[in-house]
Amino acid sequence: MSTLSADSIRDAYTRIAPHIIKTPLTRSATFSSICGCETLFKLENLQMTGSFKERGAINRLLALTEDERRHGVIAASAGNHAQAVAYHAGRLGISAKVVMPRYSPLVKIRSTEHWGAEVILHGNNFDEAYQYSQELAATESRVYLHPFADELVIEGQGTIGLEVLESEAGRDIDVILVPVGGGGLIAGIATYVKAVRPDIRIVGVEESTCNSMARSHDAGHVVEIAPEPVIADGIAVRKVAANNLEVVNRLVDDLVSVSSDEIANGIMLMLEIEKIVVEGAAATTIAALLNKRVPDVADRRVLSVISGGNIDVNLLSKIINRGLAFDGRVVKIDSVIPDKPGALEKVLGIFRESGANVLEVHHHRFSGEAPIGQVEISITVETRNQEHIQEIRELLLLRGYGGPVRAPQR
């Protein structure tokens, strides 16, 4: 029988408060203007290991018996739970092993090792890593720390809701947006918030290619979905926990999804506007607001849980380019021009006239398929927005230059 409740979350907070950072709750004037609602952020990316996962990990570790501590613990994680377990297990002097998917972000692998855990790379996704961790737990008599199905872990995550409602800025919250993977974070927050402030709307946000919670909610039971490419690797869970689904069905008001391009744009804008680095999972809530996925938030106070900031810098550069393209600020235009002196200079003059900044020019003299006497070109330019791109396109057509307009591939 479940013991998860507002009271159990309060007890958890008493235990874990000395071990975690009470993260700030901030308001963004710029995002408030863009989104049409008062936009607030709960910055869990400022925890020591860069995500909210520390709350659940330390709550579970503190509950271990002396015998369990001697045998050590093991976990499976795409990265954030791994770092949280490694950090707090190391602080408590507990041996920890973590199984991570082979293609986990390098920053998360290195950080997990830095905090003292033994990292084992196995499988192509969380589910395969999880299966192998279960085998190791049985053979080595280690305690398995589940990232989202364990009630002690869920209680820890639910302390975010407690901090929000007890903060000065959080007293008049109307809506809370929560990233959803396996469901532990939203189950914990919803349990506390709905017990204390049932009027607050709780909205879960998933990446559209991995919306296992929404599909399970619609089906009325846990549904395992096929693997798909994602940006929000921290919530790329193909099969949610049944106990979390039950809480979501009972307490969560809505589930919405956002695309990978929308997430990339959210990451870029958080970096540009707030000077905050967030990972894909955290950016889902921002993307939901920016792209009007959440109904009835005009002039409301809306809190986005910024769940983490652990993102590989190599991936970050690619995501920024993708986010710029989605925002209409970088575009690649292909065209065909006469193969004669001065032709390229003439078409570049059109971009200068339009106020676009040329970033790259490729002259496909040998690889293109243009008719004899002509040559294909690809020009990547910096633009202001989608309207600016349309102006450039119309100007090119007016001057006799055609061709597709698309996002640059980097």
N, C-alpha and C positions, 0 to 999 in steps of 0.2 A: 504494500500500500504506500502511495506517495506521501511524503512528509513535507513536500515543497510548499511553502507559504510565506506570507509577508513576515511572520514572526521568525521563521527559520532563516530568512534572508537578513533580518536584523541581527540575529545571533551570529551569522556568518560575518557580518560587517564588524562586529565587536572583535572577532578573532583575527580578521585579516587586516584591519586598519593600520596596525603598526608595521605591516610588511609591504604596503602598496603606496602609491602616490594618489592623493586625492586630486584628481585631474580637474583643470579649470573648465568652466562653462562660459563660453564667450559669445558675443553678438557680432555679426558682420553687417555693417551698414551697406556695403556694396552688394552683397548677396541678397540682402533684404530688398534693395531696390530692384535688382534683376528678377527676383522670384516673386515679388508682389506679396510677400509675407515677412513677418519679423523672423529672421533666420538666425538660429543659435546652434552652436557646435559644442558637443561634449568631447573633449580632446583626449581620448584614450591612447592616441599615438604617443602621448608624453609619458606613459609608463616606462619603467626602466628598460624593458625589452621591446618597447614599441607597440604594444597592443593590450587590449582588455583581457586577454587570456590569462594574465597573471592572477587575476582575482579568483578564478575558478581553480587554477592549479594550486595556489597556496592554501586555499580552503580544503582541498582534497588531501594535500600533503600533511597538513596539521592534524588530520583525523587518523593518520596511520598509527598502528600499534607499534610497540618497540620491536616485536618480531618482524613485522612487515618492513620496518625501516632497515633492519639488518639485511633482508633479502633484496631490497632495492625496488625500484619502479621501472616501468617501461611504458612508452606511449607511441602512438602513430599520429603523425601530423604533417600538414602541408607546410608548416613552418612556425606560425605564431605560438601555438600550443607547445610545440617543441622547445622553443626558446624559454617560454614561461616555466615549463617543467624543469628544464636544465638549470635556469637561474635560481629558482627557489629550492630545488633539491640540493644544489650545491651549497646554498646558504645554510641549509639544515643538516648538511653532512650525509645526505642520502645518495647512494649510487643510482644513476639514471642512464637508461638507454632509450634512444629515440629512433624509430623507423620512419624515414621520410621517402616520398616518391622520388625516383631518380632525377626528375627534372624540376625539383624544387628550386626556387630562387637562390642563387649563390649566397646572397646576403643573409638569408635565413639559415642556411647550412653552416656558414662560418660562425654566425652568432651563437647557434646552438652548441657548437664545439667550444667556442670561447668560454661559455658558462660552465663547461666541465662535463657535459654529457657525451656519451659515445653515440655517434651518429651512424646509422646503418641505412644506406640508400637501397631501396627495394621497390619494385613495381612501377607502373606508369601513372598511377593515380592513388588517391587516398585509400580507396577500397582495397587495392592490392597491398599497400603498405600496412593497412590495418590487419589483414588476414595473416601476414607474416609476423606482425607483432604479437598476435594471439598465440602463435606457435611458440615463439620465444618466451612469452610469459609462462606458458605451461611447462616448458622444459627447464626453465631457470627459476621457477617459483617466485617470479617478480609480480608485484601488484600492477595491474594494468590501469592507467589513468586515461579514461576515455575523454576526448576533447569536448563532447557535447551531450552525451547521454547520461552521465553520472549526475545524480541529484546534488551532490556536494559541489560539483563543478558549476552546475546551473545556479545554485544558491550564490556562489561567488560572483558569477556574471550579473546576477540580479541586483547586486549592491550598487551598480551604476544607477538604477532607478531610484534607489534610496538617496544617493548623493545628489541626484538631479532635483528631487522634490524637496530636499532639505536646504538647497542652496537658494540664495536671494533671487537669482535670475530665473530659477526654475519654478517658482511658486505659481506663476500664471501661464504655464505651458498649456497649449491646446492640443498639440499633436507631437508624437515622438516617432521618428523614422529610424528603423533598425535594420542593418544588413542581416540577411538570412542565409546560412549555410546548412548546418545540421540542425539548427534551431535552438541551441542552448542559450545563446545570448537573448533572443527575443522571448523565450519561455521565462527566463529569469526576470527580465525587465517587466514583462507583462504581468507576471504573478504579483510583483510588488506594487507596481503602479496602479493596476486595476483594483487592488485591495484598498489602497489609500486614496486614489483619485480616479474613480471609475469613469468620470467624464472625459478624461484624456483619451484621445484616439491613438491607438498603436497601429502603425503601418509597417509591415515587413517589406524589404526590397531585395530582389534577387537579380542576378544576371540572366537575361532571357534564354541563353543557351544552357543554363543549368538551374532551372526553376523547379527543383524536386519538391520543395515544400508546397508551392502552388498546385502542382499536379496531384500531390498526395491529398491536399485539402479538397480539391475538386472531386477526387475519386472516393474520398471517405476512408481511405486506408493508405498505408505507406506504399509508395510506388518508386521502384528503382528505375532511373532514367539512363539512357545511353550517354557515354562520354562525348563531350563536345569541346572545341577550343574555347578558352575563357581568358579574360584579363584579370578578373577577380578570383585569383587562385585561392585566396584565403577562405572563400565560401563555395569552392567547387566540390560540393558533396552530392553524390548521385543518389544517396539514400538517407533520408532524414531519420532521426530517432522517433520511435512510436510515442514515447512519453512527451516529447516536445510537440509532436503533431497534435496530441490531445489538448495541450495547453493552447496552441495556436487556434485550433478549432473553437475553443471555448472563450478565449480572451482577446484574440487579435482581431482588429476591425477590418483590416484589408491587407492584401498581398499584391504587390505590383512588381513589374520587371523593367529593366533598362538594357539597352544594347551595349555591346563592347565599345562602339564609337562614342556613345553618350558617356560611358564611364571614363574613357580616355580624355574626353573634353572636360569632365569634372575634375580629374587629376590635374590637368593643365591649369584650369582656372583657380583651383585652390592654391597651387604654387604661385601663380601670377598675382592673384588678388590678396590672399591671406598670408602668403609667404610660408605656407605649410605643406610639407610633403606627406601625401597620403597614398596608401596602396589601393589597388583596385576594389577590394571589398568595401573599404571605407567610402570610396567615391560613389558607390551605388546610391546612397541616400542623397548626395548632392545632385547626382544625375536625375534622380526622380523629381526633385524640385525644379531643376532647370528646365526639364522637358515636360512639365505639367502632367506628370503621371498621378499625382496625388490630388484628388478632388477636394474642393471646399476648404482651401487654405488661405484664400485671399484675406489679408489683414489679420491673420491669426499668428500666434506665437508658435513657431515650429522648430523643434529640436532635432538635429541630425546627430546620431551617434557616430563619431569618427573613430571607427573601431581599431585602426592601426595605421602605421606609417612605414612598414617594412617592404620596401620595393627595391629591386635590383637597379642600380644606376644605369646599366646598359639598357634594360627594359624601359626605364624612365625616359631616356632620350627618344626612343621609338614612339612611346606613348604620347610624348609632347608633340611630336610631328603629326601623329594621327589626330590628336586633339585640335591642333591648329587647322588641319584640313577640314575636320568636322565643323569648326567654327567659321569656315570661310576665310581663313587668314593665310593659307598657303594653298596654291592650286597649280596643277600641271596642265598645260594646254598644248595639244598637238596640232600641227597644221602642215600645209604643203606650200612651198614658196618657189619662185623661179630660180633655177640653178645658174645664177649669174652674179657678178660683183654688185654689191650694194643692196641686194634683196634682203639679206638678213638684217642689215642696218635699218632698212626701211620699216620692217615689221617690229623691230625693237623700239623704234620711235613711237609706235602706237602705244606700247606699254608705258613709255615715259610720259606720253601725253595723258594717259589715263590715271597717272599717279601711282602705278604699281611698281614695286621694287623687284627687279629681275635677280633671282638667286642662282639659277643654273640654266645653261643653254646647251642642248645636244643637237648636233647636226648629223643626221643619219644618212650620210652620203653613200655608204657601202651596204648598210644593213636594211635600209628602207625599201619599200616597194612602190615608190612614186614613179609616175610616168617619165619617160625620157625628157630631159630638159627641166625637170623639177626635182626638188629634194624635200624629204621630210624633216621637220624640226620638232623638238620638244622643249618647251620653255616653262620652267618652274618660277612662279612669282609670288611675292608677298603681297597680300591684299588686305583690305579693311574688314570685309564681311561678305556674305553671300550676294548682297545687292551690288557690291563693287564688282564681283566676279561677273555678274550678269551684264553690267555696263561694259566691261572689257570684251565680253563675248559679242555683244551687239556691235561694238565699235570694229572689232575684227571682221565680222560678217559684212559690215557696211563698206569696209575697205577691200573686200574680196578674199578674205582669209577664213577658211572653215576648219573643222576638225573637232575632236572630242575634248571636253574639259573633265578632268578627273583629279582625284587626290593623288599626290606624289607617293610613290612606293619607296620606302627607305628601310 
